[in-house]
């Protein structure tokens, strides 16, 4: 998929809690017991689905069971806090998204952990492009029209998104800042409900993930103004990027990846990275992921770490300017 090519190029240069803090085993001995994979999303979502796609291969290659433990809540902070406080032995891993790993430190006044200090990146798993959609009844048919409409009605045009602090929320905020418009941001409990309310005409606009809107866009029931990624989507080849449509330099893509507790020995991190990368590069897995609307995005640990840090800086500026805060 060409959509995420530039972002992937930038980042690809890829237990159960124990009561004691015994010395971590050498990579040649790892793993010697089941691995707990704390997923900071509820069952059924794209991140949970991707994890469950690669778990059978990890079980086979690692010779131990990888047990999925869904711990959603607080924008990912609940699950990743467990990981941050776990022994750094490779037996407790976490799956977090852009929000929890890069934006939450600016969104939440009291973070239970420091993503940059308390976690060790292992590999990104996937990238998720978003699309700006509208109800067909709107007179605005292009992004240029949409911006003109928003400027003529400051503070009156609403845009739905998948929840406060999510990458969709931040994508909407970045759009407003770069377009110099004032939109009323309306949080929903997920991308699907936001898209359905635009479809029903209850809210005029939304920033949602592709699977939530694609069939309705193709049926002409929703207008796709632009995609938020740096490249066009093959599923919507005629829909421009936000940057192409006039906001030069705009680029916002959701993502999620695997982390371990800080201090996890490098050989163990490298072993985990190698097996996760191999699982993501499996052709059947790639196809299944793309059918979900996500792009496989394996990365080396150091590259993933650098990407998280750059995203943290980027979103801190957007959050500060938009004065977005989340009550924990």
N, C-alpha and C positions, 0 to 999 in steps of 0.2 A: 504494500500500500504506500503510495507516494505521499499521503497525507502527513505522515509522521516522520518522513525521511530525514529532514533536517534536525529534528529533535533527537532522533535515535543516533544520528551521527555525532551529536554533541555529547551524548552520554556513553557511547560505545567506543572508547579509545584505549562487564559481567564477569518439648520435653516435659517431660513433666517436671514441675518445680520440685527441686530437691530441698531437703531441710539443711543440708550442710553445704559448705563452700569448698569442697574437695578440689584438689588440683585438677584442672581440665585435662582430659585425655589427649594424647597426641593424635594427629590426623589419621595416622595409620590404624589407630584403635577406635576411631570414631565412625559411626555411633555404636554404643554398646547397650542402648536402651531406647525405648520409643521417644519420638520427638513431638513436642507440643507446638502446634502452629496456631497462634492466637490471631483470629481474623476479626478485624474491627468493624465488620459489617454483618447484618443479619443473613441467615440462609436465603438463597434464592437470587441474590443480586449478582452483578457481573463479576465483582472481585471474588466472592465466595465461589462462583461457578468456575472461574479460572483456577483457583487453588485446588478445587476438587478434580479438575482435569489433570493436573500435573502430579497429584498425590500418588496415584497408582505407580507411575514410573519412579517417583522418589522412593516409594516403599521397596520396589524391586532393586534399584541401584544401591540404596543405602543399606539394605538388609535389615531394616527396622521399620516399624509402623510410624507414619506421620499422622498424628491425631489432630483433626481440625477442631478448634475450640472457638466458637463464635462469641465475641464479647463486644457488641455494638454499644454506642452511647457516648455522649459528650464529644461528638465530633471525632471519635477515635481515641480520645484520651484515656478512657477506661481500659481498653485492651492494651494499648501501648505502655501504659503505666505498669501493668503486670509484667510486661517484657522488660522494661527498663530496670525493674527491681529484682529480676530473676538472676540466678547464678549465671555467670558468663561462661557457660560450658557447651553451648550449642544445642542444648536440649529444650530450650524455650525460644521460639522465634515468633515474630509478629508480622502481620500484613497490614500496612497502613497506607493511606492515600495522601494526596498533595496537601489536603487540609491539615491532617494530624502531624505530618512530617515537615511541613514548611510554613503553613499559615497560622496554625493555632497559637504559636508563641506570641503572635501579635494580636490575635483575637481574644484570647483569654487572659484575664488579669492574674489568675492564680493557676499556673500550670503545675501538674503533679510531677513533671519530669522535664528535662531539657532535651529536645529531640537531637540537637547537635552534639551534646556532651554525653548523654546517657544511652544512646543507641548506636549500633554499628551497622551501616548499610551493607546488605549482602548482594541484592540484585533488584533492579526494577523488574516488574512483571509485565505491565501493560500500559499503554497510553490510550486515552479516550477523548476523541474530538467532540465538540459540542456544535449545535446549530441554533441560530436565532430564528424563531418561528413567529408567525402572526396569523390571526384569523383572516380569512379571505375578504371579510366585509370591510377591512381597513382600506382607506383610499391609497395609502402608501404601498407601492408595489416593489420598490427597491430600497436598499439601505439608505441611499441619498434622500429618497422621499421620507423614509422613516425618521431620519435625523431632523429634516425640515419640519415634520409634524411635531416632533418632541419639542423643538425650539419654539414653535408657535403656541404650544400648550404646556409651559413649564410646570412640572409637579402634578400633571393630570394624567399622563399616560403610564399605565402600569405594566411591569414586566415580572412574570413569575419565574421562579428558579427552584432548584431541588432542595433547598434548605439553607438556613443561615450558616455561614461559614464554609459552605461547600464550594468546590471549584466552579460550579455553575453560578453561584452567588458572586464570587469574585470576578468571574468573567463578565457578568452584567455590570458590576461596579467599574471595571476597567473600560468597558464600552462607554459608559456614561461619562467617565473622565476624559477619554480621548475624543469623544464627540462633543464634549462641552454641553451636555444636556442633563436635565433633571428628571429622571424616571422614578416612579414609585415602585420599589422592589417588594415583591410579595413572596414570602417563603412558603414552600410546600414540603410535604413529607416524601420527597423523592421526585425524580424526573418524570415518571409516568403520570402521577396525578396532575403535575403542572401542565404537561402536554394535553391531557384530557380536558382540562378546564379551558385551555385555549380553543380546543376543538369544539367545545360546547358554547363558546362565546362568552364565558364568564370573566375572562381576562384577555386583553388584546394581544399580548406578547409573552414570550418565554425564552429562556435559554435552557435547553435540555440536551440530553445525550441522544445520539442518533437512533438507537433502537426504539425509543419512546415515540419518535415522530416520523420515521422513514416511510412507513406504509401510508400514512395520512398525507404526507407531502406528495408521494407518487400518485395518490388518488385525487389530488387537487383540493383536498379538504383543509390543508394548511399551506401557508406561504413560507418558503424558506428564503430568508433575506440574505444570510451569509453563514459560512462555517467559521468557527473560531480558531482553527488551526492554521499553520503557516502555509499549508498546501491544500488544494481542493481534494474532496473526497471522491473516490471512484464510484461510490454509490450515488453521488449527486454531482456529476461532472459539470453540469451547467450552473451550479450555484457557486458564486465567487467566495473567496475568503473575505473576512472583515477588512483585512489590509488592502486587498485588491479593490474592494468596493469604496475605498476612500480614506480609511483610517490606517494610513501607512505605518507598518511596524507592529500592528496589533497581532498578538499571538498568545493564545491561552488554551492549554490542553490539560485535561485531567489525567492522572496517572496513579498507580499504586505499586508498591514493591515490598520486598521482604527485608526485615531488619532483625538484628540480634542485640542482646545486651552489650553495652560498651565493655571492652576488655575481653571479649571472646577471642581466643587465639586465632591469629591470621591463618594458620593451616586449616583450621576447622571452617572458617569463613570461606576460604578458597575452595574447599571440598564441597560445601553447600552451594556455592556459586556455580561450580562446574556442573553439578547435577541439575540445578534449576535451569541453567542455560540450555543444557541438552534437552530437557523436557520441553522447554518453550520453543526450541528449534525443530521439534518433531512436526512433520508436515500435517499430520492429522490434527494435532493440537492447534497449529496455526490456523487451519481452516475452521475449526470449531470456535476459536476465539474471534476470528473475523466475522463469523456468523452472528456473534454476540454484539458486534459493533466495536470491538476493541482490537488494538494492534499489539502483537507480541513485542516486548521491548527489553530483552535481556541486556544487562550491563555488567561491567566489572565493578567490584566494590568501590574502588577509588573514584571511578567515573560517576557512579550513583551518588556518592558522598558530595562530589563537586556540584552535581546537578541540584541536590537538595539545598545546598548552601546558596546557590544562585537563585533558586525559586523562593527561598526564605527572604532574601533581600528584595526581590521583585515585589512580592505580595505585601511585605511590610510597608512599602511606600504606598501601594494602592489602599491598603487598610487604613493607614494613617490619614491619607487624604480624604477618604470616604467616611472616616470616623466610625468604623464598624467595630462593635464590641459584642461579645457573647457572654451572657451571664452563666456561670458554671454552677 
